[in-house]
């Protein structure tokens, strides 16, 4: 190539580089598009200045972001680190400045942001759990078992708070809206949610129906004293509740029989021979309950046979008791509470076990 040609080529390259540098420098130094990002007007500053100001905004955002939740005058807070919220101001600036995200002149937009939705839901659950701290645990409510409805009935004389009418799904949607509101508050990045929720109180019956796990019926004689003993023992035992794994003791629930407690003298067996004693007939109650336990699949812990067969249950299906040496015991081997219900009426005795398998 001649000297003249080489000189011409070098001049062209120099000119191109000069134009490129001048164009790039003019973009960085001149005002950007007529758009406002979170209070930063791009038309009045250079790119580096806009970048620095938006970076400062991002720091303020992370530092000041706050949602105040007021529920029944009690305050709860959500901050940036609770939901891992962050801004994307740098990318947003580049996209607007270089036309990747074209916006109309005069557009005003908030900082782009992202947050962890699962973390927000977790924080919402924590607030709900805090609200429910004053709710009476079910285990602490006084209850009685209604033998007619087969349900656990809360003591109507006490007014327990069992929850609130706050709907968790709606509450979480409201929080999502408040995250959006806080991001649009370029002055402080704060928002508030004020909620009034009412307590839900006991209405007399709040537990599910129990299943009948086992039942057995026997029939008594026409001996008045014996029938009175059966009725009294059934009345004392009926309604006994056993926790999972708890052992039922017949005498532990019934207590020692005595005339002072209303028990009568009636026929008993002593070494296979007929005799009389206070509480005669209560072995029919323990035997009837024993058969109900067999049907329900309970674990038998202690059981003793009479010294000879009795007429109200088949051979081998009786369970005698004698204070203080012979008791009848079984274990609630279910994972739920168990109720022993005894009904005596018109010489008919029925033992039933209600629970959940």
ZAFI-89275 format. One record per residue (C-alpha): chain; z, x, y; residue number from 1. Coordinates in pm, 1 decimal, padded with zeros to 6 digits. Each point is the difference from the previous one (the first is absolute). Layout:
N
{'A', {Z, X, Y}, NUM},
...
This chain:
357
{'A', {00000.0, 00000.0, 00000.0}, 1},
{'A', {-00079.7, 00125.5, 00344.1}, 2},
{'A', {00269.0, 00070.5, 00255.7}, 3},
{'A', {-00118.4, -00299.0, 00199.6}, 4},
{'A', {00025.7, -00226.8, -00303.9}, 5},
{'A', {00346.4, 00124.6, -00089.4}, 6},
{'A', {00118.6, -00051.3, 00356.5}, 7},
{'A', {-00134.4, -00354.9, 00002.4}, 8},
{'A', {00175.6, -00081.0, -00329.1}, 9},
{'A', {00332.6, 00129.8, 00124.3}, 10},
{'A', {-00028.3, -00205.4, 00317.0}, 11},
{'A', {-00058.6, -00316.8, -00201.1}, 12},
{'A', {00309.5, 00064.2, -00217.9}, 13},
{'A', {00212.3, 00070.4, 00306.0}, 14},
{'A', {-00118.3, -00318.0, 00163.6}, 15},
{'A', {00084.9, -00210.8, -00305.9}, 16},
{'A', {00348.0, 00148.7, -00027.6}, 17},
{'A', {00059.0, -00053.5, 00367.7}, 18},
{'A', {-00098.4, -00363.3, -00023.1}, 19},
{'A', {00219.3, -00053.5, -00308.3}, 20},
{'A', {00307.3, 00160.3, 00153.2}, 21},
{'A', {-00051.0, -00182.7, 00327.8}, 22},
{'A', {-00038.2, -00335.8, -00177.6}, 23},
{'A', {00312.3, 00053.2, -00216.6}, 24},
{'A', {00206.4, 00117.7, 00293.9}, 25},
{'A', {-00107.1, -00294.4, 00208.3}, 26},
{'A', {00114.4, -00242.8, -00272.0}, 27},
{'A', {00339.3, 00164.6, -00024.4}, 28},
{'A', {00056.8, 00026.4, 00372.5}, 29},
{'A', {-00147.5, -00324.6, 00125.5}, 30},
{'A', {00169.8, -00339.4, -00029.5}, 31},
{'A', {-00037.6, -00184.0, -00329.8}, 32},
{'A', {-00115.1, -00356.2, -00058.4}, 33},
{'A', {00153.4, -00280.5, 00205.0}, 34},
{'A', {00257.9, -00084.2, -00269.5}, 35},
{'A', {00380.0, -00002.9, 00006.2}, 36},
{'A', {00192.0, 00105.4, -00312.5}, 37},
{'A', {00367.1, -00089.3, 00022.0}, 38},
{'A', {00009.0, 00050.6, 00376.2}, 39},
{'A', {-00215.7, 00316.3, 00004.1}, 40},
{'A', {-00321.0, -00066.3, 00200.3}, 41},
{'A', {-00271.4, 00217.7, -00149.7}, 42},
{'A', {-00227.6, -00033.6, 00302.1}, 43},
{'A', {00239.3, 00188.3, 00223.9}, 44},
{'A', {00078.0, 00306.3, -00213.9}, 45},
{'A', {-00169.8, 00270.1, -00205.2}, 46},
{'A', {00011.4, 00000.7, -00379.0}, 47},
{'A', {00276.7, 00265.1, -00023.3}, 48},
{'A', {00213.6, -00188.9, 00249.7}, 49},
{'A', {-00056.0, -00330.5, -00179.3}, 50},
{'A', {00083.2, 00165.5, -00332.2}, 51},
{'A', {00323.4, 00145.4, 00140.3}, 52},
{'A', {00106.2, -00332.1, 00151.3}, 53},
{'A', {-00071.1, -00192.8, -00317.8}, 54},
{'A', {00190.6, 00260.2, -00199.8}, 55},
{'A', {00294.2, -00053.4, 00234.3}, 56},
{'A', {-00037.3, -00375.3, -00051.7}, 57},
{'A', {00006.0, 00050.0, -00376.0}, 58},
{'A', {00327.5, 00192.6, 00025.7}, 59},
{'A', {00150.2, -00272.5, 00219.6}, 60},
{'A', {-00124.2, -00258.9, -00248.6}, 61},
{'A', {00171.4, 00167.2, -00296.6}, 62},
{'A', {00317.3, 00064.5, 00198.6}, 63},
{'A', {00036.8, -00342.3, 00164.1}, 64},
{'A', {-00153.0, -00243.9, -00252.2}, 65},
{'A', {00254.6, -00269.8, -00072.9}, 66},
{'A', {00014.7, -00356.0, -00128.3}, 67},
{'A', {00326.8, -00178.3, 00070.9}, 68},
{'A', {00067.4, -00283.0, -00245.7}, 69},
{'A', {00265.4, -00249.1, 00105.5}, 70},
{'A', {00116.7, -00240.3, -00271.5}, 71},
{'A', {00279.1, -00237.7, 00095.4}, 72},
{'A', {00101.5, 00234.1, 00285.2}, 73},
{'A', {00026.2, 00303.7, -00230.4}, 74},
{'A', {-00234.0, 00289.2, 00079.5}, 75},
{'A', {-00208.4, 00208.8, -00240.0}, 76},
{'A', {-00248.7, 00275.2, 00090.0}, 77},
{'A', {-00324.0, 00141.4, -00135.9}, 78},
{'A', {-00113.3, 00341.9, 00126.6}, 79},
{'A', {-00309.5, 00209.4, -00062.9}, 80},
{'A', {00154.5, 00200.9, -00283.5}, 81},
{'A', {00102.3, -00322.1, -00178.5}, 82},
{'A', {-00362.4, -00101.1, -00054.9}, 83},
{'A', {-00173.6, 00339.5, 00033.5}, 84},
{'A', {-00209.8, -00117.9, 00294.4}, 85},
{'A', {-00234.4, 00248.9, 00167.6}, 86},
{'A', {-00283.3, 00002.2, 00253.5}, 87},
{'A', {-00359.6, 00124.5, -00022.6}, 88},
{'A', {-00059.6, 00056.3, 00371.3}, 89},
{'A', {-00200.1, 00324.1, -00038.4}, 90},
{'A', {-00262.8, -00152.1, -00226.1}, 91},
{'A', {-00004.9, -00317.2, 00208.6}, 92},
{'A', {-00064.3, 00208.2, 00312.5}, 93},
{'A', {-00285.7, 00197.3, -00158.4}, 94},
{'A', {-00166.5, -00313.3, -00137.4}, 95},
{'A', {00007.9, -00172.5, 00339.3}, 96},
{'A', {-00087.6, 00308.9, 00205.7}, 97},
{'A', {-00307.7, 00088.8, -00205.4}, 98},
{'A', {-00114.6, -00356.2, -00059.1}, 99},
{'A', {00083.2, -00026.5, -00372.4}, 100},
{'A', {00205.5, -00304.7, 00086.7}, 101},
{'A', {-00187.5, -00148.2, 00294.5}, 102},
{'A', {00214.5, -00225.1, 00218.8}, 103},
{'A', {-00109.7, -00202.2, 00303.5}, 104},
{'A', {00086.1, 00138.3, 00345.9}, 105},
{'A', {00349.8, -00096.2, 00109.4}, 106},
{'A', {00130.4, -00042.9, -00357.4}, 107},
{'A', {00377.2, 00043.6, -00038.5}, 108},
{'A', {00119.0, 00082.9, -00350.3}, 109},
{'A', {00335.6, 00101.3, -00156.4}, 110},
{'A', {00049.5, 00314.7, -00202.7}, 111},
{'A', {-00130.0, -00022.5, -00355.2}, 112},
{'A', {00288.4, 00009.9, -00246.6}, 113},
{'A', {00082.6, -00033.4, -00367.1}, 114},
{'A', {00324.1, -00068.1, -00185.3}, 115},
{'A', {00136.9, -00042.6, -00350.6}, 116},
{'A', {-00002.7, -00373.2, -00077.9}, 117},
{'A', {00219.4, 00048.6, -00307.2}, 118},
{'A', {00256.6, 00178.4, 00215.7}, 119},
{'A', {-00002.5, -00290.5, 00246.6}, 120},
{'A', {00056.9, -00245.6, -00287.2}, 121},
{'A', {00284.5, 00217.5, -00126.5}, 122},
{'A', {00162.2, 00002.2, 00343.9}, 123},
{'A', {-00040.9, -00378.2, 00017.7}, 124},
{'A', {00174.0, -00031.7, -00337.5}, 125},
{'A', {00282.1, 00220.8, 00126.4}, 126},
{'A', {00049.2, -00224.4, 00302.7}, 127},
{'A', {00001.7, -00309.6, -00221.4}, 128},
{'A', {00252.1, 00166.5, -00232.4}, 129},
{'A', {00220.8, 00079.6, 00299.7}, 130},
{'A', {-00022.2, -00362.8, 00108.4}, 131},
{'A', {00106.7, -00112.1, -00347.2}, 132},
{'A', {00311.7, 00217.2, -00005.5}, 133},
{'A', {00216.7, -00296.5, 00093.8}, 134},
{'A', {-00142.4, -00214.4, -00280.1}, 135},
{'A', {00259.1, -00077.2, -00265.9}, 136},
{'A', {-00094.4, 00163.5, -00332.0}, 137},
{'A', {-00050.7, -00258.0, -00271.6}, 138},
{'A', {00264.8, 00171.3, -00212.0}, 139},
{'A', {00259.5, -00070.6, 00269.1}, 140},
{'A', {-00071.0, -00371.2, 00032.5}, 141},
{'A', {00248.0, -00233.8, -00160.3}, 142},
{'A', {-00193.9, -00209.7, -00250.5}, 143},
{'A', {00052.9, -00262.2, -00264.2}, 144},
{'A', {-00230.1, -00084.1, -00287.8}, 145},
{'A', {-00119.7, -00361.3, 00008.4}, 146},
{'A', {-00008.3, -00107.8, -00363.7}, 147},
{'A', {-00221.2, -00299.4, 00080.9}, 148},
{'A', {-00274.6, 00178.6, 00195.6}, 149},
{'A', {00049.5, 00329.9, -00188.2}, 150},
{'A', {-00009.5, 00184.0, 00330.8}, 151},
{'A', {00230.3, 00236.8, 00180.9}, 152},
{'A', {00134.7, -00181.6, 00303.0}, 153},
{'A', {00144.3, 00179.1, 00302.0}, 154},
{'A', {00341.0, -00115.4, 00111.3}, 155},
{'A', {-00080.7, -00270.1, 00255.2}, 156},
{'A', {00321.4, 00063.5, 00192.4}, 157},
{'A', {-00133.0, 00338.0, 00118.2}, 158},
{'A', {-00297.3, 00054.3, 00229.3}, 159},
{'A', {-00181.9, 00315.3, -00108.0}, 160},
{'A', {-00296.9, 00161.6, 00176.6}, 161},
{'A', {-00257.1, 00068.4, -00271.1}, 162},
{'A', {-00291.1, 00116.0, 00218.7}, 163},
{'A', {-00204.5, -00053.0, 00316.4}, 164},
{'A', {-00310.8, -00199.3, 00082.8}, 165},
{'A', {-00182.8, 00319.0, 00107.9}, 166},
{'A', {-00327.8, 00027.4, -00193.8}, 167},
{'A', {-00059.7, 00366.4, -00092.6}, 168},
{'A', {-00381.5, -00022.1, -00002.8}, 169},
{'A', {-00013.2, -00157.4, 00345.7}, 170},
{'A', {00253.8, 00252.3, 00130.0}, 171},
{'A', {-00216.6, 00291.7, -00118.2}, 172},
{'A', {-00308.8, -00147.9, 00166.8}, 173},
{'A', {00194.9, -00030.5, 00323.8}, 174},
{'A', {00099.0, 00366.2, -00024.6}, 175},
{'A', {-00363.2, 00102.1, -00046.0}, 176},
{'A', {-00081.5, -00183.9, 00322.6}, 177},
{'A', {00280.6, 00180.6, 00180.6}, 178},
{'A', {-00136.0, 00338.3, -00112.4}, 179},
{'A', {-00325.0, -00095.7, 00172.7}, 180},
{'A', {00188.9, -00114.4, 00311.2}, 181},
{'A', {00191.1, 00328.4, 00025.1}, 182},
{'A', {-00319.6, 00205.9, -00014.3}, 183},
{'A', {-00142.7, -00195.3, 00295.1}, 184},
{'A', {00307.9, 00068.1, 00211.8}, 185},
{'A', {-00123.2, 00329.0, 00147.2}, 186},
{'A', {00303.0, 00017.5, 00229.8}, 187},
{'A', {00263.9, 00013.1, -00274.7}, 188},
{'A', {-00149.5, -00081.3, -00343.2}, 189},
{'A', {00267.0, -00261.6, -00068.4}, 190},
{'A', {00003.6, -00360.7, -00114.5}, 191},
{'A', {00263.3, -00252.8, -00106.1}, 192},
{'A', {00026.0, -00281.0, -00253.7}, 193},
{'A', {00272.3, -00258.9, 00051.5}, 194},
{'A', {00067.0, -00229.4, -00295.6}, 195},
{'A', {00248.4, -00279.4, -00051.6}, 196},
{'A', {00062.6, -00070.4, -00367.7}, 197},
{'A', {00240.3, -00255.4, -00143.2}, 198},
{'A', {00230.0, 00053.0, -00299.0}, 199},
{'A', {-00062.1, -00191.4, -00320.2}, 200},
{'A', {00325.4, -00125.4, -00145.7}, 201},
{'A', {00104.3, -00124.4, -00339.8}, 202},
{'A', {-00115.0, -00348.4, -00083.9}, 203},
{'A', {00226.1, -00055.1, -00301.5}, 204},
{'A', {-00234.2, 00117.4, -00271.8}, 205},
{'A', {-00203.7, 00316.6, 00013.1}, 206},
{'A', {-00032.6, 00133.0, -00352.7}, 207},
{'A', {-00260.0, -00062.3, -00270.9}, 208},
{'A', {00046.5, -00227.2, -00296.1}, 209},
{'A', {00150.8, 00175.5, -00299.9}, 210},
{'A', {-00147.1, -00018.8, -00348.2}, 211},
{'A', {00193.6, -00150.7, -00290.2}, 212},
{'A', {00041.4, 00296.4, -00233.8}, 213},
{'A', {00200.0, -00172.8, -00271.7}, 214},
{'A', {00190.5, -00320.3, -00069.8}, 215},
{'A', {00203.7, -00149.8, -00284.7}, 216},
{'A', {00177.5, -00332.7, -00052.9}, 217},
{'A', {00292.0, -00095.4, -00225.6}, 218},
{'A', {00191.2, -00323.5, -00048.3}, 219},
{'A', {00376.1, -00050.1, 00000.5}, 220},
{'A', {00242.3, -00225.4, -00184.8}, 221},
{'A', {00178.8, -00301.0, 00141.2}, 222},
{'A', {00331.1, 00187.3, 00043.0}, 223},
{'A', {00095.8, -00046.9, 00365.8}, 224},
{'A', {00211.3, 00316.9, 00046.3}, 225},
{'A', {-00264.8, 00219.1, -00161.3}, 226},
{'A', {-00273.3, -00150.1, 00216.4}, 227},
{'A', {00209.5, 00054.0, 00312.0}, 228},
{'A', {00040.0, 00368.7, -00088.5}, 229},
{'A', {-00377.0, 00029.2, -00049.3}, 230},
{'A', {-00068.8, -00174.0, 00330.1}, 231},
{'A', {00248.7, 00215.9, 00191.5}, 232},
{'A', {-00124.3, 00328.6, -00149.3}, 233},
{'A', {-00361.3, -00096.0, 00071.9}, 234},
{'A', {00083.7, -00085.8, 00359.7}, 235},
{'A', {00175.0, 00335.0, 00056.9}, 236},
{'A', {-00280.2, 00211.0, -00150.4}, 237},
{'A', {-00303.8, -00189.7, 00128.2}, 238},
{'A', {-00175.5, 00168.7, 00290.4}, 239},
{'A', {00105.4, 00352.5, -00092.7}, 240},
{'A', {-00258.1, 00249.8, 00128.5}, 241},
{'A', {-00066.3, 00331.9, -00169.9}, 242},
{'A', {-00173.5, 00292.7, 00167.0}, 243},
{'A', {-00259.9, 00195.6, -00200.2}, 244},
{'A', {00184.4, 00197.5, -00267.1}, 245},
{'A', {00331.9, -00179.9, 00057.3}, 246},
{'A', {00207.8, -00103.0, -00301.9}, 247},
{'A', {00132.0, -00356.0, -00026.3}, 248},
{'A', {00349.8, -00028.1, -00148.1}, 249},
{'A', {00098.9, -00349.5, -00110.3}, 250},
{'A', {00369.3, 00053.6, 00064.9}, 251},
{'A', {-00080.0, 00212.1, 00304.7}, 252},
{'A', {-00154.8, -00309.4, 00159.5}, 253},
{'A', {00210.1, -00273.3, -00156.0}, 254},
{'A', {00335.0, 00175.2, 00026.1}, 255},
{'A', {00295.4, -00066.8, -00225.3}, 256},
{'A', {00032.6, -00364.0, -00099.9}, 257},
{'A', {00332.3, -00170.0, 00067.2}, 258},
{'A', {00148.7, -00343.7, 00043.2}, 259},
{'A', {00067.4, 00086.4, 00363.6}, 260},
{'A', {-00376.3, 00030.4, 00055.7}, 261},
{'A', {-00065.5, -00340.8, -00156.6}, 262},
{'A', {-00087.2, 00096.7, -00356.5}, 263},
{'A', {00120.1, -00227.7, -00279.4}, 264},
{'A', {00125.5, 00053.0, -00352.5}, 265},
{'A', {-00270.2, -00064.5, -00257.2}, 266},
{'A', {-00119.3, 00113.3, -00342.4}, 267},
{'A', {-00072.5, 00368.2, -00070.7}, 268},
{'A', {-00056.9, 00219.1, -00306.7}, 269},
{'A', {00256.6, 00263.6, -00100.1}, 270},
{'A', {-00103.4, 00218.1, -00294.4}, 271},
{'A', {-00234.5, -00271.5, -00116.5}, 272},
{'A', {00264.0, -00271.0, 00015.7}, 273},
{'A', {00019.5, -00293.3, 00244.3}, 274},
{'A', {00267.1, 00028.4, 00266.2}, 275},
{'A', {00054.9, -00097.9, 00362.0}, 276},
{'A', {00026.5, 00200.4, 00319.7}, 277},
{'A', {-00048.7, -00011.7, 00376.8}, 278},
{'A', {-00370.9, 00011.3, 00075.6}, 279},
{'A', {-00123.9, -00117.1, -00338.8}, 280},
{'A', {-00375.8, -00056.8, 00021.3}, 281},
{'A', {-00094.5, 00278.3, 00240.4}, 282},
{'A', {-00164.3, 00189.1, -00289.1}, 283},
{'A', {-00269.5, -00267.7, 00000.9}, 284},
{'A', {-00080.2, 00103.6, 00356.8}, 285},
{'A', {-00025.7, 00370.7, -00091.3}, 286},
{'A', {-00205.0, -00083.3, -00310.9}, 287},
{'A', {-00241.1, -00222.9, 00191.7}, 288},
{'A', {-00042.9, 00272.5, 00261.4}, 289},
{'A', {-00055.7, 00257.8, -00276.0}, 290},
{'A', {-00294.8, -00197.9, -00137.7}, 291},
{'A', {-00150.0, -00038.4, 00346.7}, 292},
{'A', {00028.0, 00379.1, 00040.6}, 293},
{'A', {-00179.2, 00054.7, -00331.2}, 294},
{'A', {-00286.2, -00222.2, 00116.7}, 295},
{'A', {-00012.7, 00184.2, 00334.1}, 296},
{'A', {-00009.7, 00340.2, -00170.5}, 297},
{'A', {00322.7, 00126.6, 00156.1}, 298},
{'A', {00171.1, 00310.6, -00134.4}, 299},
{'A', {00312.6, -00106.8, -00189.2}, 300},
{'A', {00286.3, 00240.3, 00071.3}, 301},
{'A', {00286.9, -00168.9, -00186.6}, 302},
{'A', {00001.9, -00297.5, -00234.9}, 303},
{'A', {00237.5, -00111.3, -00277.3}, 304},
{'A', {-00045.0, -00262.7, -00272.3}, 305},
{'A', {00256.2, -00267.6, -00078.6}, 306},
{'A', {00209.0, 00038.3, -00312.8}, 307},
{'A', {-00211.6, -00278.8, -00149.5}, 308},
{'A', {-00308.3, -00201.4, 00093.5}, 309},
{'A', {00017.5, -00249.4, 00286.2}, 310},
{'A', {-00193.1, -00323.1, 00020.1}, 311},
{'A', {-00161.4, 00024.0, 00342.5}, 312},
{'A', {-00228.3, 00302.7, -00063.5}, 313},
{'A', {-00180.9, 00131.0, -00312.0}, 314},
{'A', {00156.1, 00263.8, -00224.6}, 315},
{'A', {00014.1, 00339.7, 00169.8}, 316},
{'A', {-00072.7, -00140.2, 00345.5}, 317},
{'A', {00358.5, -00041.2, 00121.8}, 318},
{'A', {00200.7, 00218.5, 00241.7}, 319},
{'A', {00374.4, -00043.0, -00013.3}, 320},
{'A', {00238.2, 00116.8, 00271.5}, 321},
{'A', {00375.8, 00057.6, -00011.0}, 322},
{'A', {00209.4, 00144.0, 00279.7}, 323},
{'A', {00037.4, 00294.4, 00036.8}, 324},
{'A', {-00166.6, 00160.3, -00303.9}, 325},
{'A', {-00326.9, -00187.2, -00051.8}, 326},
{'A', {-00250.0, -00038.1, 00283.7}, 327},
{'A', {-00365.8, -00094.5, 00026.4}, 328},
{'A', {-00215.8, 00231.7, 00213.1}, 329},
{'A', {-00369.1, 00039.9, 00074.9}, 330},
{'A', {-00203.5, 00211.4, 00242.4}, 331},
{'A', {-00258.6, -00120.0, 00251.2}, 332},
{'A', {-00286.5, 00217.7, -00120.4}, 333},
{'A', {-00250.3, -00131.6, 00254.6}, 334},
{'A', {-00102.2, 00165.8, 00326.1}, 335},
{'A', {00122.0, -00300.3, 00203.2}, 336},
{'A', {00313.0, -00204.1, 00055.6}, 337},
{'A', {00096.6, -00242.9, -00275.3}, 338},
{'A', {00186.3, -00332.5, 00024.3}, 339},
{'A', {00213.9, -00161.1, -00269.2}, 340},
{'A', {-00004.5, -00378.7, 00023.2}, 341},
{'A', {00216.6, -00221.7, -00220.8}, 342},
{'A', {-00029.3, -00378.4, 00004.7}, 343},
{'A', {00238.1, -00228.5, -00188.1}, 344},
{'A', {-00044.3, -00375.2, 00002.8}, 345},
{'A', {00071.4, -00277.8, -00248.6}, 346},
{'A', {00084.1, 00233.7, -00290.1}, 347},
{'A', {-00315.1, 00207.6, 00058.4}, 348},
{'A', {00030.2, 00368.0, 00097.5}, 349},
{'A', {-00302.6, 00199.9, 00119.5}, 350},
{'A', {-00002.9, 00368.9, 00087.1}, 351},
{'A', {-00295.8, 00135.3, 00201.2}, 352},
{'A', {-00094.6, 00339.2, 00141.0}, 353},
{'A', {-00220.7, 00019.5, 00308.8}, 354},
{'A', {-00163.1, 00317.9, 00122.5}, 355},
{'A', {-00327.2, 00194.0, 00029.1}, 356},
{'A', {-00155.0, 00227.0, -00261.7}, 357},
